[in-house]
Amino acid sequence: QVQLVESGGGLVQPGGSLRLSCAASGIIFRIYTMGWYRQAPGKQRELVATITDGGITNYADSVKGRFTISRDNAKNTVNLQMNSLKPEDTAVYYCNGRVAVMSYNYWGQGTQVTVSS
């Protein structure tokens, strides 16, 4: 059974930091492209950052320079370090794992991030 379990969300003031983690099980983690997506109320889910099996990263323009995605293949985890948070970063953040050529695509249940004073 495939599971992606996010943790680390919460309430933070503008300018603060949070670190999200996603623990994966039931997959051969090292071959997956892992990513973080977010969905704010009334908006579509959008890409935040991805990291390939080879460690190549990609970021949404809105988070470049503030967020850092990383992975630990030994622990089957992917992390998202979020610095200089803004109110517009408020959303439910979802962990994603996919292998495009094999049509594997899995989602976590999401974790709420709220940036507010």
C-alpha atoms as one frame of an Amber mdcrd trajectory, in Angstrom:
protein
   0.000   0.000   0.000   1.368   3.355  -1.071   1.385   6.090   1.547   2.664
   9.642   1.455   2.314  11.285   4.847   2.979  14.991   5.250   3.893  16.742
   8.473   5.169  20.100   9.666   2.356  22.442   8.723   0.976  25.055  11.049
   0.477  28.732  11.754   3.408  31.101  11.296   3.817  34.865  11.165   4.846
  36.627   7.965   8.597  36.413   7.532   8.770  33.185   9.491   9.850  29.694
   8.487   8.390  26.207   8.373   9.765  22.863   7.313   7.432  20.348   5.726
   8.280  16.670   5.541   6.755  13.831   3.557   7.401  10.217   4.477   6.819
   7.698   1.710   6.147   3.996   2.007   5.113   1.272  -0.392   7.122   2.664
  -3.302  10.666   2.380  -4.637  11.316   5.907  -3.472  14.645   6.474  -5.216
  13.119   6.235  -8.727  10.345   8.742  -8.060  10.214  12.411  -8.881   8.923
  13.948  -5.671   7.151  17.258  -5.386   5.196  19.682  -3.312   2.026  21.309
  -4.549  -0.369  23.667  -2.826  -3.986  24.684  -3.069  -5.384  27.869  -1.607
  -9.131  28.329  -1.025 -10.936  28.963  -4.294  -7.836  28.313  -6.377  -6.456
  25.433  -8.382  -3.699  23.221  -7.084  -0.334  24.557  -8.212   3.238  23.365
  -8.361   5.550  24.580  -5.610   8.702  22.536  -6.182   9.870  19.197  -7.538
  13.014  17.127  -7.245  13.860  14.340  -9.664  15.399  10.976  -8.874  18.690
  12.530  -9.918  18.307  15.504  -7.599  17.373  18.119 -10.187  15.088  20.724
  -8.653  12.433  22.975 -10.097  10.560  25.787  -8.364   7.576  27.976  -9.000
   8.670  31.550  -9.641   6.699  32.691  -6.594   8.865  30.661  -4.201  12.309
  30.827  -5.832  14.923  31.985  -3.367  12.648  31.346  -0.384  11.831  27.625
  -0.524  14.207  24.672  -0.797  13.207  21.121  -1.653  15.419  18.194  -0.681
  15.199  14.424  -0.492  16.739  11.659   1.582  16.564   8.376  -0.302  17.835
   6.447   2.711  14.872   7.643   4.784  12.307   7.805   1.965  11.548  11.411
   2.779  11.213  14.658   0.891  11.355  17.991   2.662  10.378  21.547   1.888
  12.147  24.291   3.803  10.061  27.447   3.590  11.624  30.758   4.596  10.424
  34.358   4.415   6.847  33.173   4.356   4.150  35.480   3.061   0.387  35.509
   3.618  -0.047  34.429   0.004   1.772  31.186   0.841  -1.244  30.148   2.892
  -2.608  26.904   1.456  -2.912  23.188   1.916   0.404  21.679   0.859   0.409
  18.270  -0.786   3.238  15.816  -1.294   3.369  14.088  -4.674   5.341  11.172
  -6.008   5.362  10.155  -9.644   7.138   8.104 -12.257   5.808   9.511 -15.521
   6.956   6.729 -17.822   5.170   4.165 -15.670   2.054   6.301 -15.008   2.616
   6.164 -11.256   1.209   9.221  -9.513   0.466   9.389  -5.790  -0.665  12.128
  -3.417  -0.545  12.692   0.294  -3.497  13.921   2.317  -2.168  17.456   2.667
  -1.021  19.677   5.499  -2.295  23.175   6.224   0.109  26.105   6.199  -1.266
  29.429   7.409   0.802  32.597   7.292  -0.832  35.317   9.339  -0.070  37.872
  12.004
